[in-house]
């Protein structure tokens, strides 16, 4: 599936997120450009959980996300 997301240059990213996906719950950790943790979150793989993630990530600006897979429902939601 091709996305219409623009590629943001690395230098323009405000925060960086590690995303550990699982079947029922996911863990997220976000750091700023200096490596300071600004968000740690475990959320359910539900519509409400994904809404909570969007709400928490929104103030962080442009973010880069690392996830250990390149496909699947979690990747599609992140895109």
Protein Blocks (a to p, Z undefined) as FASTA:
>chain_A
ZZfbdcddfklpmbdcdddddfkbccdddddfkopafbdcdddddfklmmmmmmmmmmno
paddddfbfbdjklmmmZZ
